[in-house]
Amino acid sequence: IELFQNVDRYGVSHDEGGAERPYGEVSITRTTTGSSQIHAANLIPASARDQLEATLSELQGLDRASLSELYHEQLPKPCVKDAPSGAAGLGLIELAKRCQSQLSFSFQPVHESC
């Protein structure tokens, strides 16, 4: 659910007239070992990349206990108005907590603004 919400709320693309519109995709695959992998992709403004990459890298280095602690620290904090997501980052923390293996991510430029 968290990935679908992320794509719906924060994925941005531009139509031919330059207007923003939501864009993203989520796929679920089953491996030969029986585990599932969930992949999500959405366009973000290029200006948001550095902050998002730093946040994801920080979460990637935390164990479940540390992620839970961070989640509870963030819970009472108000949403950050100027943050790329407009939120306190709880969704990303929750995603990292639910991963059976290490959270992985990558960024691929699509055009100058995304």
N, C-alpha and C positions, 0 to 999 in steps of 0.2 A: 504494500500500500504506500509506503514511504517513497519509493521510487516513482510510482505513478503520480503522486502529489508533487514531487519535485519537478518532473517533466511538465506537468500541467501548469504549475505556478511560475516556474522560472525559465523554462525553455523559450527562447525568443528567436524568431526569424523575421525577415522583412519581405513583403510582397513586392511586386514590380513597381508599385507606387511609393515604396519606402515605408509603408505602414508596418508596425510591429504586429506579429501574430504568433500564437503559441506553436512550438515545434518540438518534437522529441520522439523517442522510441524506447520501448522496453521489450526485451526478449528473455525467455526462460528456456534453458536447454538442460537436458538430462545427459549425464556422462555415462560411459560404459561401466563405471564403477558404482553407478546408482546415485551419485550425488547430483544436485542441481546447481546450475550457475545462472545467476540473474545479471543481465547486462542492461544498462541504461545509457542513453546518449541524448544529449540535448545541446542546443546552441546557447552559448552565453556570450555576453559582451567581452571583447578582448581585454577591456579594462578590469574585469572581475577575475581574470585568470590567476594572477599572482596571489591574491588573498585566498581564493578557493584552494589553490594548490598548497599553500602554507597550512591551511586548516586541515585538509585531507592528509597531508604528510604528518602533522602532529597526531591526528587520530590513528593513523597507521602504526605509530610507534607505541601505542598504549595497549595494555592488556585489559581484559573485561572488567576487572575490579576498578582500574583507573578510569575506564570509560564510564562506568556506573557512577563513580565519584564525580567526574566532570559533569555528567548529566544532571546530577542533583545540585551541583553548584550553579549550573546555568538555568535551572528550572525557575527560580524566582526572579531572574533578571528580565527586564523588559526587552521587547524586540528592539533590535538595533536598526533604526530608520535608514541609515546610509549603507548598511551591509548589503552585499550583492543579493542575498536572499531575502533581506528585509526581516529576518528572524534572528533568534538567539543561537541558531545552529543545532538545535535539539534533534532535528531530523537526521542530520549527518552523524551525530553521536549515536543515535538509535540504530542507524544502518551499520555502523562499525561494530556495535555491540552484538548484532545479530549474525554477523559473518562467522561461518564455521572456520574459515581460513582467513588469511590476512586480506584486508580491504585493498583492492588494487584500482588504479585509475590512470588515465592518460588524457592528454589534450592534443588535439589536432586542428591546426588553423584551417578555416574554411574560406574566409576572405578577411579583409582588413579589419572589419569591425567585430567579427566573431571568431 
